[in-house]
């Protein structure tokens, strides 16, 4: 993926950002910003990319074959495996309410 270049902030811009960061949320004037109400065209994770770690992992051949067969065009089977593992982790991660029942 090609990374875009961004120019460094000027000292004035940096000072403005620092001044805004120091303000409580209720004191920041957002009246000139349009409120976004329609999120139907939004794409999840467009700008966030988690850090990947390269490793060697032995997975049964039939499992790999299944992911390769069931992967739509434009997406790699490794991405699908990663997504399946992430969903598993999210489903099996304890929430505070789960630990209260122990």
Residue pairs with C-beta under 8 A, 6 or more apart in sequence:
1 49
9 17
20 28
59 81
64 77
67 77
67 80
67 81
67 84
68 77
70 80
71 77
71 80
